[in-house]
Amino acid sequence: MHGVLEEWRPVVDETIESLLPRTIDDAYLTDFYGEATYEYDPAAIQRALADPIWDLLDRGGKRWRAVMFLKLVEAFGDEPEPFLEYAAIPEILHNGTIIVDDVEDGATHRRGSPALHHGHGTDVALNAGNAMYFLPLKVITRDPADLPAEARLAAYEMLTHELNRTHLGQGMDICWHNDEEVGVTEAEYLEMCACKTGCLGRIVARLAAIVTGNRDVEGAVARYAEELAVAFQIADDVLDVEHAMAEGGAFGKGVGNDVREGKKTLMVIHAADTAPPADVARLEELLWAEANTDAEVREVIDILEAAGSVAYARGVAEELASSAKTHLDGIGLEPEPGAELAGFADFVVEREV
């Protein structure tokens, strides 16, 4: 799977750059946004949009959502190249949510460097993140694949629905973050993930079905992508803890962030339900402290590990990934890209970074 991602990532980045160039000028602004009523300020837009967005994109990221879109197009029997701009839609959206989430979560680092609001300012970061929610709509307006009108309308309606649900998930997460007791059920947590993370996966799959005219299997591939995305989120939380465990107490920047931010992960929810009361009380005390030392982060991890919560969460992620693959059965996908799509489900829970 790493080979597929490495093959397509440069192509995806080139496509994103065609939609949002690294260097902003009047010609781009006029072409993409229309004639100025009075006069654009390209230098200001450069600092407010292009610089922070490419700062984040250049730090890495697997681009697996865009690649999964292209593989779905291929699995439906179409050539992926005419749909490259559509593949950029979920990738741009995903990175926009990252920027805003980091502000809302008070994150210190992202992909090994300070979170964008620390380097560029909160106002610039929020504006750039919000712009990335709307920029993808221009792809549908520009219609590079010459879609039928009903397909364009379906894409607009789908994006509106799924993006609204992402904010339901983020709203749940924010409120839980501010509560000083766990008090969250596993089902509520999974629903939060299905909205916050799963909806971006659903956008990938539903958009591929819509633009290629495969609406009859839209529901099946959406369910595949949703379960895969939730598995990815849970596995990501597990990796944060496992990396902290591997550091042996000498944590680097960004390691153990979920603990420091007091996130109510599936591991925390499981430990709150199964650990001894004294451990639960200490867990809550540490998670909702204003700051944690490395020793306190280690103490939280020790509680999670002793309760079997790390292994439990990894098991849930693996079950979801396995279930995701079943939704691809019997829907007539081309064999080779269909197998690669199944491989995505394995990748999200087997990766180490």
PyMOL commands that set and color helices and strands:
alter all, ss='L'
color gray80, all
select helices_A, chain A and resi 2-19+26-33+42-57+64-75+81-105+116-120+122-142+149-178+186-196+198-211+215-247+257-260+266-274+277-287+294-306+309-326+335-350
alter helices_A, ss='H'
color red, helices_A
select strands_A, chain A and resi 109-110+113-114
alter strands_A, ss='S'
color yellow, strands_A
deselect
rebuild
show_as cartoon
